[in-house]
């Protein structure tokens, strides 16, 4: 019986060895968004609500990051009135429907092995209840990871000002892709 218990314990340790699960340090993590239009761009931040990351054998094997859409802020407009109008519009049903969908989720499913501190990562992004595949390059840092994800907002039913859906927008056209520059600090 002792041999069987030892064997089971050895197998469990072997399976677990090399695997690391991390909690995200939300106060040290940063998500910067940038959206562009014909006449310029806007940028700001959104906060992580929580997150976890799993790494095994030098590869990301999983992770879930919940993004608090209510935390959306703009940093390029100094006038409080215009800043408030932009954030109100981004939170409205024209864009991210934050009242109905207060959380967006990035789920990581796999990655290539890290080479020279970089790895290709695959996952799924859910915005407004709509999920689409994403892939990006992650850069390993001492205390976490960095990445830039380019997102086509129209795949998540965010169509306002899109040239794909509306004609004659002229200078009012908003580009369909926006970027999310991510710095994830882990505990």
Secondary structure, DSSP 8 states (H G I E B T S, - for coil): -HHHHHHHHHHHHHHHTTEEEEEB-TTT-EEEEEEEETTEEEEEEEEEEEEEEEEETTEEEEEEEEEEEEEEEESS--SHHHHHHHHHHHHSTTTT-TTT--EEEEEEEEE---BTTEEEEEEEEEETTEEEEEEEEEEEETTEEEEEEEEEGGGGT--TT-TTT-S--GGG-EEEEEEEEEEEEB-
